[in-house]
Amino acid sequence: MMKQIFAVFMSFILSLGVAFADEEALNDEKPFADTHVIMQVSDAETVHHQAVLDISNNLTKRYGQEMIDIEVIAFGAGVSMLFAGDNKDTARVASLQEHGVRFYVCGNTLDTIERKTHKRPELLPGVEIVQTGVKFLIDEIKRGYIPIHP
């Protein structure tokens, strides 16, 4: 009888371990985040850039930076939001990065700009390049990120 109870107990404990193993964090840097958002910037209009920055800031304040995981992917005409140099959004992007927001830019778009202008745009510090921005967006959505395109 004791062996049967022990076997049932161990079976229960093992099933808990499997259940927790399945709930892998989407972002190891934000293990407590229960909300994962990916913001799309694909328009050149500054109003869209501002909306993405405003929403990221508001979500960080509302949830707390440990409880929300925010990614921003820029592709097409939206990549200018992440260019270094004369960029009025530099300070806001840096501030959001300090609060854990990650910024990505499409390498294909950068390649196209370089082919047309013979110069590759310099990016703001901390911005990561992904080869295909739309594929990155799709992959993150499949992993469980909520897409937002203001």
VOBA-867815 format. One record per residue (C-alpha): chain; y, x, z; residue number from 1. Coordinates in nm, 4 decimals, m for minus. Each point is the difference from the previous one (the first is absolute). Layout:
<drenros>
[A [Y X Z] NUM]
...
</drenros>
This chain:
<drenros>
[A [0.0000 0.0000 0.0000] 1]
[A [0.2408 0.2783 0.0918] 2]
[A [m0.0756 0.1810 m0.3275] 3]
[A [0.0761 m0.3191 m0.1964] 4]
[A [0.3328 m0.0482 0.1776] 5]
[A [0.0843 0.3651 m0.0581] 6]
[A [m0.0942 m0.0307 m0.3695] 7]
[A [0.2207 m0.3092 m0.0414] 8]
[A [0.2861 0.1724 0.1830] 9]
[A [m0.0291 0.3135 m0.2176] 10]
[A [m0.0169 m0.2122 m0.3113] 11]
[A [0.3214 m0.1725 0.1063] 12]
[A [0.1737 0.3324 0.0716] 13]
[A [m0.1057 0.1414 m0.3372] 14]
[A [0.1246 m0.3094 m0.1814] 15]
[A [0.3392 0.0429 0.1689] 16]
[A [0.0161 0.3591 m0.1239] 17]
[A [m0.0731 m0.1104 m0.3550] 18]
[A [0.2633 m0.2744 0.0214] 19]
[A [0.2659 0.2449 0.1169] 20]
[A [m0.1023 0.2582 m0.2580] 21]
[A [0.0626 m0.2575 m0.2750] 22]
[A [0.3561 m0.0534 0.1208] 23]
[A [0.1286 0.3352 m0.1240] 24]
[A [0.3754 0.0521 0.0185] 25]
[A [0.1755 m0.0215 m0.3362] 26]
[A [0.2255 0.2859 0.1066] 27]
[A [m0.1225 0.2615 0.2479] 28]
[A [0.3614 0.0788 0.0935] 29]
[A [0.0499 m0.3616 0.1122] 30]
[A [m0.3289 m0.0923 0.1711] 31]
[A [0.1532 m0.2885 0.1966] 32]
[A [0.1742 m0.1644 m0.2952] 33]
[A [m0.1301 m0.3486 m0.0612] 34]
[A [0.2300 m0.0698 m0.2939] 35]
[A [m0.0030 0.2153 m0.3144] 36]
[A [0.2662 m0.0563 m0.2648] 37]
[A [0.0671 0.1628 m0.3349] 38]
[A [0.3448 m0.0545 m0.1481] 39]
[A [0.0511 0.0253 m0.3745] 40]
[A [0.3171 0.1454 m0.1516] 41]
[A [m0.0039 m0.0273 m0.3772] 42]
[A [0.3531 m0.1172 m0.0764] 43]
[A [0.3038 0.2211 m0.0567] 44]
[A [0.2374 m0.2438 0.1676] 45]
[A [0.1335 0.1266 0.3313] 46]
[A [m0.0380 m0.3441 0.1528] 47]
[A [m0.3789 0.0381 m0.0246] 48]
[A [0.0129 0.3477 0.1539] 49]
[A [0.2099 m0.1332 0.2866] 50]
[A [m0.2362 m0.2932 0.0508] 51]
[A [m0.3014 0.2322 0.0336] 52]
[A [0.1841 0.2216 0.2480] 53]
[A [0.1304 m0.3016 0.1961] 54]
[A [m0.3420 m0.1650 0.0165] 55]
[A [m0.1664 0.3256 0.1063] 56]
[A [0.2590 0.0466 0.2734] 57]
[A [m0.0292 m0.3616 0.1203] 58]
[A [m0.3809 0.0109 0.0089] 59]
[A [0.0025 0.3281 0.1923] 60]
[A [0.2366 m0.1513 0.2570] 61]
[A [m0.1900 m0.3292 0.0217] 62]
[A [m0.3514 0.1419 0.0315] 63]
[A [0.0785 0.3404 0.1489] 64]
[A [m0.0748 0.3101 m0.2011] 65]
[A [m0.3515 0.0400 0.1459] 66]
[A [m0.1107 m0.3538 m0.0818] 67]
[A [0.0984 m0.0128 m0.3672] 68]
[A [m0.0957 0.2283 m0.2843] 69]
[A [0.2482 m0.0003 m0.2899] 70]
[A [m0.0341 0.1729 m0.3345] 71]
[A [0.2563 m0.0086 m0.2812] 72]
[A [m0.1105 0.0706 m0.3569] 73]
[A [0.2664 0.0605 m0.2658] 74]
[A [m0.0819 m0.0053 m0.3689] 75]
[A [0.1759 m0.0767 m0.3259] 76]
[A [0.3731 m0.0517 0.0418] 77]
[A [m0.0395 m0.0036 0.3799] 78]
[A [m0.0670 0.3730 0.0322] 79]
[A [0.3720 0.0806 0.0100] 80]
[A [0.0037 m0.1307 0.3577] 81]
[A [m0.1877 0.3154 0.1024] 82]
[A [0.1931 0.2610 m0.1986] 83]
[A [0.1706 0.2824 0.1873] 84]
[A [0.3612 0.0894 m0.0672] 85]
[A [0.2667 m0.2669 m0.0180] 86]
[A [m0.2050 m0.2759 0.1648] 87]
[A [0.1666 m0.2363 0.2456] 88]
[A [m0.3419 m0.0984 0.1418] 89]
[A [m0.0955 0.3518 0.1155] 90]
[A [0.0847 m0.0556 0.3677] 91]
[A [m0.1709 m0.3402 0.0144] 92]
[A [m0.3179 0.1307 m0.1635] 93]
[A [m0.0063 0.2956 0.2437] 94]
[A [0.0506 m0.2317 0.2970] 95]
[A [m0.2827 m0.2269 m0.1104] 96]
[A [m0.2248 0.3015 m0.0536] 97]
[A [0.0705 0.1043 0.3599] 98]
[A [m0.1293 m0.3443 0.1006] 99]
[A [m0.3224 0.0441 m0.1945] 100]
[A [0.0837 m0.1651 m0.3338] 101]
[A [m0.1619 0.1927 m0.2856] 102]
[A [0.1589 0.0240 m0.3455] 103]
[A [m0.1916 0.0613 m0.3220] 104]
[A [0.1190 0.0453 m0.3581] 105]
[A [m0.1848 m0.0375 m0.3297] 106]
[A [m0.0801 0.3321 m0.1666] 107]
[A [m0.0370 m0.1677 m0.3400] 108]
[A [0.3578 m0.1260 0.0225] 109]
[A [0.1218 0.3479 0.0983] 110]
[A [m0.1908 0.1460 m0.2961] 111]
[A [0.1676 m0.2487 m0.2356] 112]
[A [0.3456 0.0825 0.1362] 113]
[A [m0.0720 0.3708 m0.0385] 114]
[A [m0.1136 m0.0467 m0.3628] 115]
[A [0.3161 m0.1945 m0.0835] 116]
[A [0.2545 0.2125 0.1889] 117]
[A [m0.1796 0.3373 0.0058] 118]
[A [0.0568 0.0079 0.3760] 119]
[A [m0.2249 m0.1249 0.2785] 120]
[A [0.1941 m0.1933 0.2645] 121]
[A [0.0114 0.1546 0.3461] 122]
[A [m0.1277 m0.2326 0.2725] 123]
[A [0.1154 m0.0646 0.3539] 124]
[A [m0.1889 0.2006 0.2642] 125]
[A [m0.3280 m0.1547 0.1134] 126]
[A [m0.0522 m0.2161 m0.3094] 127]
[A [m0.3550 0.0314 m0.1307] 128]
[A [m0.0952 m0.0169 m0.3658] 129]
[A [m0.2930 m0.2162 m0.1096] 130]
[A [m0.1103 0.0283 m0.3621] 131]
[A [0.0116 m0.3702 m0.0896] 132]
[A [0.2242 m0.2159 0.2159] 133]
[A [m0.1440 m0.3366 m0.1047] 134]
[A [m0.3566 0.1209 0.0590] 135]
[A [0.1039 0.1263 0.3435] 136]
[A [0.1479 m0.3444 0.0747] 137]
[A [m0.3182 m0.1762 m0.1150] 138]
[A [m0.2230 0.2346 0.1999] 139]
[A [0.2033 m0.0519 0.3173] 140]
[A [m0.0119 m0.3778 m0.0441] 141]
[A [m0.3786 0.0193 m0.0394] 142]
[A [m0.0168 0.2041 0.3219] 143]
[A [0.1838 m0.2754 0.1875] 144]
[A [0.3729 0.0696 m0.0377] 145]
[A [0.2245 m0.3042 m0.0445] 146]
[A [0.2156 0.0368 m0.3142] 147]
[A [0.3712 m0.0780 0.0183] 148]
[A [0.2308 0.0120 m0.3019] 149]
[A [0.3497 m0.1151 0.0970] 150]
</drenros>
